[in-house]
Amino acid sequence: MLIRIVRLTLQPARTADFLALFRQSESRIRQQPGCRHLELWQDADEPHIYCTYSHWDDSTALNAYRRSELFGQVWPATKRLLAEPAQAFSVIKAN
């Protein structure tokens, strides 16, 4: 299983727009082949910083989503709301 964490620093005035976009998209993201889990986290100290936390079967499933029509709609809309570039990490559990 691949775990994907994406840290999003939003323009503070655009936080509500991001939350609306996420809520509109989250069920469709969860339905993508290979997506096993999706959560949205908010930074405890900086309320305009969020992280998406998702589980994917593998990098092939994640990359298929990243090439999907849905991602092609959601990601450009999200990028317009950012105050700085997103930071993305793919990790696996250590043994």
C-alpha angles and dihedrals in degrees: 000000000000121000117206123197120184119186114207122192104196131199098259093232090053098053094102090051090053093049091051091049092048093048090050092051107033099087092049091049090051089053093057113115109267097016107126102169141008130185135169117220128192122210111252094223105027109048094193092061119087136173129206113215117194140166121218131184089239143320090283091062093046092049091048088055090048088056093046128111089242093057088046088061102037102043099052090047090050094047090057089061097051125107091200137006116293120251115222129189131183114199141167129210113270117233 
